[in-house]
Amino acid sequence: MYLDSKSKTDLFKKHGGSKENTGSAEGQIALFSYRINHLTEHLKKNRKDYATQRALQLLVGKRRSLLDYLTKKDIERYRAIVKELGLRR
């Protein structure tokens, strides 16, 4: 698999605060962003893979809803994660 458990715990440790805090919004957004980037690279090579295209659209929607949640809950956390991941270009 493209994301083993070691790199996943590192991802949650870096963005979620701790490796046990896998449910934090920041950790989930970071995980979704990693998966979105991976699927985007796959779709650049395989443009007719419609199942992956649908999965990518669903992931983008989930990440968007988590970002909307953070906007309503705590705007500073939202700004920090957007800046850290470089989501707005």
N, C-alpha and C positions, 0 to 999 in steps of 0.2 A: 504494500500500500504506500501511497505517496506521503503519508503523514503517520509516522510511528508514535508510540506512546511517549517516548522520551522527548521528541520535539513538541508534542502536544502539551506535555507538562511544562516545558520551557516557555511555550507560548502563553499558557495561563499564568505562569509565574511572572512573566514580564508585563502582561497587560491586566491580569485579573487580581493582582495583589499577592496571591499565594497559589501554590499548585493545587491545593484542596478546594479553592474557591472557583469551581468550574462553572457555576451558575451566574456569575456576575455579568452584567450587561457588557462591560468592556471586554471581558474574556471571550464572550460569545461573538461579539462583533469582530474581534481579532481573528477568531477561528473561521468565521464566515468569509472574512476578507481573504484569508489564506486560500480557502477552498475556491473562492470566486476567481482569484488570480490563476490558480491551477487549471480550472475549467476553461478559462479564457484562452490560455495557451493551447489547450487541447483543441478548442474550437477553431483556432487559427490554422491548425493543420488539417482538421477534419470538419470542414464547413457544413457537411450534410448530416452530421450526427444530431438529429433532432431531439433525441432523448436527453442528451447532455445539454442541449440548448434549453430545454424545458427545466431541467434541474438547476441550471444557472439562473434562469429567471426567478425560480422559487427562492433560491438562496439570496438573490438581490432583494427580493421582497421581504424576506425575513430580516435581513440586515437593516433595511430601511425602517421597518417597524420598530426594531430595537433602538435605532438612532432617534426615531420620533419619541419613543418612550423616554430616552435620556434627555431629550430637549425639554420635555414637559417636567421631568423629575428634577434634573440638576443640570443647568445649562453649562456650568463650568466643566463638569465631567464630560459632557458632549464635546465641547471645544477641545478639551485635552486629547480625547481619543481620536477625533478627526485630524488634529494636527499630528499626533503620533503616528497614525497609519497613513497619513497623506491622502485622505479620501477626496478632499475638495481640491481640484486643480484649476 
